[in-house]
Each structure stands twice: as C-alpha cells, then as structure tokens.
Amino acid sequence: MGSRQFRPPEYMPQIQTVKGPIDSAALGRTLMHEHLFVVNPELQSNFPGYGGWDEEEQLRSGAQKLNALHAAGYSTLVDATVMPMGRDVRRIRRLAELTDLNIIVATGLYVFDEIPGALSVRPPKGQEDPLIDLFRSDIEVGTGSTAIRAGIIKVATDRPGITRGSERVLRAAAQAHRQTGTPITTHSRPRLRGGLDQQRVFAEEGVDLSRVIIGHSGDTTDVDYLEEVVANGSYIGMDRFGIDWIPFEERVEIVQKMCARGHSNRMVLSHDASLFTDWGSPTFPHWHYLHLDDDVLPELRRRGVTDDQIDQMLIENPRQIFENQEPY
C-alpha cells in the first residue's frame, strides 16, 4: 500500500475548499455528505425556472442557511454533488463568497447503470480509462477554468447492484484515488448490502479501504452488515438524518448501537440534504442541515452517546479522512 511520507512536526495537511486550501485543523465540525444545488442544466436551459428555480434567490437564501449552520458551530460542508446531478462549481463559488463556511466539492459520477452521453465511450483495450484523467484533472488542476479543486471522489451504486457502467466508474475512481490520495465517498444501498460490493471492487483495484466512506449506511439497522463493512476497514456514513422513510428513532438507535460497540471512530454524520433540487425529491420536515444539532445530537446524548464520541464523528473522523492524502 506504500509507506507514509515523513512529515516535519510543523506540517499541517492542506485541504482543498472552494475558496482555496486550508489547514486540516480548520475543518472543525464537518457535515460529510450534503448537497447544495441539484439543478439539471439542460432542463433549466429549455424550461427556465422549472421547479421554482431562481438562482439569485437561491444563492441569497442558501447563504442564510449556511451562515446559520456556521453560527451553530459547524465549519465545513462537503458537497457530494457530481455529474450528472447538476454540478456547477462556479455557482458554488458565488455561494461560498457569501458565507464563512468551508465548502469542499467532489469529483466523480453518479451512475447506477449506464454512463450517460459521450462519457459512455470505453477506451480501447489496454488503455487507461479517460474517466481517471477527468477525475484527476478536477483534483489536481481544477474544474474548467476555475482552479477550484475537488477534495473528495463521489461514486454510486444502488438497487441494480454492480452494473457494467457503475463498475467502470468505481474502478476509475479507485485509480484516481490511488494516484492522488483523494478520499472516496459513496452512495450505497445498504439494505441490499451494497457497501460490501463496493468494497470488493475497490479492493480488487488495490484501494486501502480505510480511505473510503460507505455512504448511506444509516439506511439499515442490520448491525451484522455494518460490522462487516467496518471490519473491512471503511468508515460508514450515517448521513441521511431527516429522511423519514427510515424512522428517526431507528436512525438514532443504530448510531448509538455502533458507538456502544466501539465504532464511533468509524462513523461520520450528515443529512444528504440540499438547498434546492429540481429533481422532484420528496420533502420531509426535518431534512435540513440543522437537524443534527436540533434533534439528533440531543437524542444521542439522551441515549448515552458521549460528547467525546460526537466530536469523534463530527470533527476527528472527517479530519483524519482528509489528512490521509498521500498517493500510493
């Protein structure tokens, strides 16, 4: 897996944000899997304002929500929006200028089955997948002409499992990760034990699974499955608080159980919420960035989860994930 590089005592890893690199110590409390704007550009180009989209109004109201999150003690938000979800880093830069919150953007592809459009063309046998270079360019150079560099790689599988398209994306992400050291986060289907399938593909590509977050793991109460994912080395994203198709009590209880089993050092917390989406997603009354502070953390404390464990999940684990950034 390659040895760690020597770091002098004064070395502080630099983490890429929309406004530029920051010291890892500045990450603070971090929401590790959120979305800002999930807006289909082709839809908006042909049907302006679809779904109620008004960019200037959404930037204004979005900044207010991010500033409220910052005032609640959070310093960083990871925007896991990638193509073809409507990723637009120029828009995110405009939003970032209106808030003191650190925003980390992702590269990758959100594909359950076939890769869309021109990206579906596969390379000739024996040649490196061009997706790897696209991901690396986002990470090492920046997106388009913005110089905004991605700080994490986002990939997905869901109900169809590992398909021809999603497998290609996972393998390209694995190689981009190994070449750059950038961590990987996923969208998974835990009730189908999808995280184990993702880990298998990553392991076949030589990925150190401790540098992977298996996302949406809080969508299940199957402790045996979660124990297996953790035993393989990965973090688990308990990152859909506020989505009520899993009862609030179950989402909280599974985090409490995993903490009681000694796994607070392998969990990160979030909501998978957005400021705006034109996808027609369901709305839930508590699906917003302050639900953790307003409702989840008080209930976790009531159930015996300690402040040290909460800080581990919200501060220490994100910092360790982003600090471990050497290629190998």
C-alpha positions in Angstrom: 0.0 0.0 0.0 3.0 2.3 0.1 4.6 3.8 3.2 3.6 7.1 4.7 5.8 10.1 3.8 7.8 11.8 6.6 6.2 15.0 7.8 8.0 17.5 9.8 6.4 18.5 13.1 5.1 21.8 11.8 3.5 20.2 8.7 -0.3 20.7 8.5 -2.1 18.9 5.7 -3.8 21.3 3.2 -7.4 20.5 2.4 -9.0 21.9 -0.9 -12.0 24.1 -0.5 -13.9 26.2 -2.9 -12.0 29.3 -1.6 -8.7 27.5 -1.7 -6.6 25.3 0.6 -7.0 25.4 4.3 -5.1 23.7 7.2 -6.8 20.5 8.2 -7.2 21.9 11.7 -9.6 24.5 10.3 -12.1 21.8 9.2 -13.8 21.8 12.6 -17.3 20.2 12.8 -17.9 18.8 9.3 -21.0 17.5 7.5 -19.5 14.9 5.3 -22.3 14.2 2.8 -24.6 17.0 1.8 -25.7 18.7 -1.5 -26.1 22.4 -2.2 -27.9 22.8 -5.6 -29.1 19.7 -7.5 -30.2 21.5 -10.7 -30.4 20.0 -14.1 -28.8 22.5 -16.5 -30.4 21.1 -19.6 -33.8 21.2 -18.0 -33.3 24.8 -16.8 -32.0 25.8 -20.2 -35.0 24.6 -22.0 -37.6 25.3 -19.3 -36.2 28.2 -17.2 -37.4 28.3 -13.7 -38.6 24.6 -13.7 -39.4 23.5 -10.2 -39.2 27.1 -8.9 -35.5 27.6 -9.6 -34.3 31.2 -9.3 -30.6 31.3 -9.0 -30.2 34.7 -7.3 -32.9 34.0 -4.8 -31.5 30.5 -4.1 -28.0 32.0 -3.6 -29.4 34.5 -1.1 -31.5 32.1 0.9 -28.8 29.4 0.6 -26.2 31.7 2.1 -28.5 32.4 5.0 -28.9 28.7 5.7 -25.1 28.1 5.5 -24.5 31.1 7.8 -27.0 29.6 10.3 -25.1 26.3 10.2 -21.8 28.1 10.8 -23.4 30.0 13.7 -24.4 26.6 15.2 -20.7 25.6 15.4 -20.1 23.9 12.1 -17.1 24.9 10.0 -17.2 22.7 6.9 -19.7 21.1 4.5 -18.9 18.5 1.8 -21.0 19.0 -1.3 -21.3 15.5 -2.8 -22.9 16.8 -6.0 -21.3 15.3 -9.1 -22.2 14.9 -12.8 -25.0 14.4 -13.9 -26.6 15.8 -10.8 -26.1 19.4 -11.9 -22.6 20.1 -10.5 -21.7 23.7 -11.1 -18.6 24.9 -9.2 -18.9 28.4 -10.5 -22.3 28.7 -8.8 -20.9 27.2 -5.6 -18.0 29.7 -5.7 -20.6 32.5 -5.7 -22.3 30.9 -2.8 -19.1 30.4 -0.9 -18.3 34.1 -1.2 -21.4 34.8 0.9 -20.5 32.6 3.8 -17.6 31.8 6.2 -18.4 28.1 6.0 -15.8 26.0 4.2 -17.2 24.1 1.2 -15.5 21.0 -0.2 -16.6 19.9 -3.7 -16.5 16.4 -5.2 -15.5 14.9 -8.5 -16.9 11.6 -9.8 -20.0 10.3 -11.4 -23.4 9.4 -10.0 -24.3 6.4 -12.1 -26.4 3.4 -11.2 -26.4 1.7 -14.6 -25.1 3.1 -17.9 -22.8 6.1 -18.1 -24.6 8.9 -19.9 -23.6 10.5 -23.2 -20.1 10.9 -24.5 -18.6 9.5 -21.3 -20.1 6.1 -22.1 -17.4 5.5 -24.8 -15.0 3.0 -23.4 -11.2 3.2 -24.1 -9.5 0.6 -26.4 -8.3 -2.5 -24.6 -5.1 -1.9 -22.7 -5.5 1.9 -22.5 -6.2 3.8 -19.3 -9.9 4.8 -18.8 -10.3 8.5 -19.7 -12.5 8.9 -16.6 -9.4 8.6 -14.5 -7.9 11.6 -16.1 -11.1 13.6 -15.8 -11.2 12.9 -12.1 -7.5 13.7 -11.7 -7.9 16.9 -13.5 -10.6 18.1 -11.1 -8.4 17.1 -8.2 -5.0 18.4 -9.3 -5.8 21.3 -11.7 -9.4 22.4 -11.0 -12.8 22.3 -12.7 -12.9 24.1 -16.1 -11.1 27.4 -15.8 -12.0 28.0 -12.2 -8.9 26.4 -10.4 -11.4 25.1 -7.9 -10.1 21.7 -6.9 -12.1 18.7 -5.8 -11.3 17.4 -2.3 -13.2 14.1 -2.5 -14.3 11.5 -5.1 -18.0 10.5 -5.1 -19.4 7.3 -6.8 -22.6 5.4 -6.5 -24.4 2.0 -6.7 -28.0 1.3 -5.9 -30.8 -1.2 -6.4 -29.3 -2.6 -9.7 -26.0 -3.5 -7.8 -22.7 -3.5 -9.6 -23.6 -2.9 -13.3 -21.3 -2.5 -16.3 -21.4 1.3 -16.0 -21.2 1.7 -12.3 -18.3 -0.8 -12.1 -16.4 1.2 -14.6 -16.9 4.3 -12.5 -15.9 2.6 -9.3 -12.7 1.3 -10.9 -11.8 4.6 -12.4 -12.4 6.3 -9.0 -10.2 3.7 -7.3 -7.3 4.5 -9.7 -7.8 8.3 -9.4 -7.8 7.9 -5.6 -4.6 5.8 -5.6 -2.9 8.3 -7.9 -3.9 11.4 -6.0 -4.6 10.2 -2.4 -8.1 11.9 -2.5 -10.6 10.1 -0.3 -13.6 8.3 -1.8 -17.2 8.6 -0.6 -20.2 6.6 -2.0 -23.9 6.4 -2.4 -24.9 2.8 -1.5 -27.9 0.6 -0.9 -27.3 -0.9 2.5 -30.5 -2.9 2.6 -29.0 -4.9 -0.3 -25.6 -5.0 1.4 -24.3 -2.8 -1.4 -21.4 -1.4 0.5 -19.7 -4.9 0.5 -19.9 -5.0 -3.3 -18.3 -1.6 -3.5 -15.6 -2.6 -1.1 -14.9 -5.7 -3.2 -14.4 -3.7 -6.4 -12.2 -1.2 -4.6 -10.1 -3.9 -3.0 -9.6 -5.5 -6.4 -8.1 -2.2 -7.5 -5.7 -2.1 -4.5 -7.6 0.5 -2.5 -6.9 0.9 1.2 -10.5 0.6 2.4 -9.8 2.8 5.4 -9.7 5.7 3.0 -13.3 5.0 1.8 -16.6 6.1 3.3 -19.5 3.8 2.5 -22.4 6.3 2.3 -26.0 6.0 3.5 -25.1 3.1 5.8 -27.6 4.5 8.3 -30.4 3.4 6.0 -30.2 0.0 7.6 -30.4 -1.4 11.2 -28.6 -4.6 10.2 -25.7 -4.5 12.7 -24.1 -7.6 11.3 -23.8 -5.9 7.9 -22.4 -2.7 9.3 -19.9 -4.7 11.4 -18.7 -6.4 8.3 -18.2 -3.1 6.4 -16.3 -1.6 9.4 -14.2 -4.8 9.8 -13.1 -4.4 6.2 -11.7 -1.0 7.2 -14.1 1.6 5.8 -15.9 4.4 7.5 -19.7 4.3 7.4 -21.8 7.3 6.6 -24.7 7.7 8.9 -25.6 10.6 6.6 -29.4 10.6 5.9 -30.8 12.1 9.0 -34.1 13.8 8.2 -35.2 11.4 5.5 -38.2 9.9 7.2 -38.6 6.7 5.2 -36.3 5.3 8.0 -37.9 6.3 11.3 -35.9 8.9 13.3 -35.7 6.5 16.3 -34.1 3.8 14.1 -31.5 6.1 12.6 -30.5 7.3 16.1 -30.6 3.9 17.6 -28.2 2.3 15.1 -25.7 5.1 15.7 -26.0 4.6 19.4 -25.5 0.8 19.0 -22.4 1.2 16.8 -21.0 3.7 19.4 -21.6 1.1 22.1 -19.7 -1.4 20.1 -16.7 0.9 19.9 -17.2 2.2 16.4 -17.5 6.0 16.9 -14.1 6.1 15.3 -15.6 4.7 12.0 -18.7 6.8 11.6 -19.4 10.2 10.1 -22.8 12.1 10.4 -24.7 14.1 7.8 -28.2 14.6 6.2 -27.8 14.2 2.4 -29.9 17.3 2.2 -29.8 20.1 -0.4 -30.6 23.8 -0.5 -32.6 23.3 -3.7 -33.4 20.4 -6.1 -35.4 20.3 -9.2 -35.4 16.5 -9.2 -38.9 16.3 -7.6 -37.5 14.6 -4.5 -39.8 14.2 -1.5 -39.7 16.8 1.2 -39.5 16.0 4.9 -40.0 18.5 7.7 -36.6 17.8 9.4 -34.5 17.3 6.2 -32.2 20.2 6.6 -28.6 21.0 7.8 -29.6 21.9 11.4 -31.5 18.6 12.1 -28.4 17.1 13.7 -27.9 19.9 16.2 -31.6 20.5 16.8 -32.8 16.9 17.2 -30.2 14.1 16.6 -27.4 15.1 18.9 -29.7 15.7 21.9 -31.3 12.3 21.4 -27.9 10.6 21.0 -26.8 12.2 24.3 -30.0 11.1 26.0 -29.2 7.5 24.9 -25.7 7.7 26.4 -23.5 8.7 23.5 -20.8 11.0 24.9 -19.7 14.4 23.7 -16.3 12.8 23.0 -17.9 10.3 20.7 -19.9 13.0 19.0 -16.8 15.0 18.4 -15.1 11.9 17.1 -17.8 11.5 14.4 -18.1 15.2 13.5 -14.6 16.5 14.0 -11.9 13.9 14.3 -13.0 11.4 11.7 -13.5 13.9 8.9 -10.1 15.4 9.7 -8.4 12.1 9.6 -10.2 11.2 6.3 -8.9 14.3 4.6 -5.5 14.3 6.2 -4.7 10.8 4.8 -4.0 12.1 1.3 -0.8 10.5 0.1 -0.9 8.6 -3.2 0.2 5.0 -3.2 
